[in-house]
Amino acid sequence: MTTTPRRIGRSLALVLPVVLVLSGTLAVTSVPWAGRHSESQMLTASSQNVSVPAKSRAPQDVLRDKLLAELQEKDPGTALTHLQREVEERPSLAQHCMTIARELGRAAVEHYGPTRAQSYSRPVCDTSFAAGVSQQAQGS
């Protein structure tokens, strides 16, 4: 008596994923994603038109971009404070701290000029921010 429910369960376990995948694929092929358009403009599933999936960005790249934007919107001191906090909260970012701080220093010179950028310097990630300021100031 217990074999019948098992057979039904096994059959469903094999058939259900296939049905779900097929129904999802069929649903995607008939959805007009861009609004009201003719049938020729509907999205269709095709192996020829598959785009390459976007690569996920490394956490240090995301953090660097966020801090560079913050430096532009607020000031380098705020960005350095947030860099220090992020490294304390996520120690895996420590190996990238000097590089990020140096890039912040370079960006600070471009945005604020060498003298004002140097005024924000502090010992976050060693002295990498100051090194970035110095390198950028010498290059400009």
C-alpha positions as CSV (number, residue, x, y, z in Angstrom):
1,M,0.0,0.0,0.0
2,T,2.9,2.4,0.6
3,T,4.3,1.7,-2.9
4,T,1.5,3.6,-4.7
5,P,2.1,7.0,-3.0
6,R,5.8,6.5,-3.5
7,R,5.4,5.9,-7.2
8,I,3.2,8.9,-7.5
9,G,5.7,11.0,-5.6
10,R,8.6,9.8,-7.7
11,S,6.7,10.5,-10.9
12,L,5.9,14.0,-9.8
13,A,9.5,14.6,-8.7
14,L,10.6,13.7,-12.3
15,V,7.8,15.3,-14.3
16,L,7.1,18.5,-12.3
17,P,10.5,20.3,-12.9
18,V,10.2,19.6,-16.6
19,V,6.7,21.0,-16.7
20,L,7.7,24.1,-14.8
21,V,10.6,24.8,-17.0
22,L,8.6,24.3,-20.2
23,S,5.7,26.5,-19.0
24,G,8.1,29.2,-17.9
25,T,9.8,29.2,-21.3
26,L,6.5,29.3,-23.1
27,A,5.4,32.2,-20.9
28,V,8.5,34.2,-21.7
29,T,8.2,33.7,-25.4
30,S,4.8,35.3,-25.5
31,V,5.3,38.4,-23.2
32,P,5.5,41.7,-25.0
33,W,8.2,43.2,-22.7
34,A,8.3,46.7,-24.3
35,G,4.6,47.4,-24.1
36,R,2.1,47.1,-27.0
37,H,3.9,46.0,-30.1
38,S,3.2,43.7,-33.0
39,E,3.9,40.0,-32.8
40,S,7.2,40.4,-34.6
41,Q,8.5,42.5,-31.7
42,M,7.8,40.0,-28.9
43,L,10.6,38.4,-27.0
44,T,11.4,34.9,-28.2
45,A,13.7,32.4,-26.7
46,S,16.5,31.6,-29.1
47,S,19.9,30.1,-28.5
48,Q,21.2,32.5,-31.3
49,N,20.2,35.6,-29.4
50,V,21.4,34.7,-25.9
51,S,23.4,37.5,-24.4
52,V,26.4,36.8,-22.2
53,P,25.4,37.1,-18.5
54,A,26.7,40.1,-16.7
55,K,29.7,39.3,-14.5
56,S,29.1,39.9,-10.9
57,R,31.4,42.6,-9.5
58,A,33.9,42.0,-6.8
59,P,33.0,43.5,-3.4
60,Q,36.1,45.7,-3.5
61,D,35.1,47.2,-6.9
62,V,31.6,47.9,-5.6
63,L,33.0,49.5,-2.5
64,R,35.5,51.6,-4.4
65,D,32.8,52.9,-6.8
66,K,30.5,53.7,-3.9
67,L,33.3,55.6,-2.0
68,L,34.4,57.5,-5.1
69,A,30.8,58.7,-5.6
70,E,30.6,59.6,-1.9
71,L,33.9,61.6,-2.2
72,Q,32.3,63.6,-5.1
73,E,29.0,64.2,-3.3
74,K,30.3,64.9,0.2
75,D,34.1,65.0,1.0
76,P,37.1,62.7,1.2
77,G,36.9,62.5,5.0
78,T,33.5,60.9,4.8
79,A,34.7,58.4,2.2
80,L,37.7,57.5,4.3
81,T,35.6,57.0,7.4
82,H,33.3,54.7,5.5
83,L,36.3,52.8,4.0
84,Q,37.7,52.2,7.5
85,R,34.3,51.0,8.8
86,E,33.8,48.6,5.8
87,V,37.3,47.1,6.4
88,E,36.5,46.6,10.1
89,E,33.2,45.0,9.3
90,R,34.4,42.9,6.4
91,P,38.1,41.9,7.0
92,S,38.3,40.3,3.6
93,L,38.4,43.8,2.2
94,A,41.6,44.7,4.1
95,Q,43.8,43.4,1.3
96,H,42.2,46.0,-1.0
97,C,42.2,48.9,1.5
98,M,45.4,50.5,0.4
99,T,44.5,50.4,-3.3
100,I,41.1,51.9,-2.6
101,A,42.5,54.6,-0.3
102,R,45.1,55.5,-3.0
103,E,42.4,55.8,-5.6
104,L,40.4,58.0,-3.2
105,G,43.5,60.2,-2.8
106,R,43.9,60.6,-6.6
107,A,40.2,61.4,-7.0
108,A,40.4,63.9,-4.2
109,V,43.2,65.8,-5.9
110,E,41.2,65.9,-9.2
111,H,38.1,67.2,-7.4
112,Y,39.5,69.4,-4.6
113,G,43.1,70.2,-5.7
114,P,46.3,69.0,-4.0
115,T,46.3,71.3,-0.9
116,R,42.7,70.8,0.1
117,A,42.8,67.0,-0.7
118,Q,45.9,66.7,1.6
119,S,44.0,68.3,4.4
120,Y,41.7,65.2,4.6
121,S,44.6,62.8,4.9
122,R,44.6,60.5,7.9
123,P,46.1,57.0,8.7
124,V,43.4,54.9,7.1
125,C,44.9,51.8,5.4
126,D,48.4,52.9,6.3
127,T,49.1,56.2,4.5
128,S,47.7,55.2,1.1
129,F,45.3,58.1,0.8
130,A,48.2,60.6,1.3
131,A,50.3,58.6,-1.2
132,G,47.5,58.8,-3.8
133,V,47.3,62.6,-3.2
134,S,51.0,62.9,-3.6
135,Q,51.2,60.8,-6.8
136,Q,48.3,62.7,-8.4
137,A,49.7,66.1,-7.3
138,Q,53.0,65.3,-8.9
139,G,51.4,64.1,-12.1
140,S,49.2,67.1,-12.6
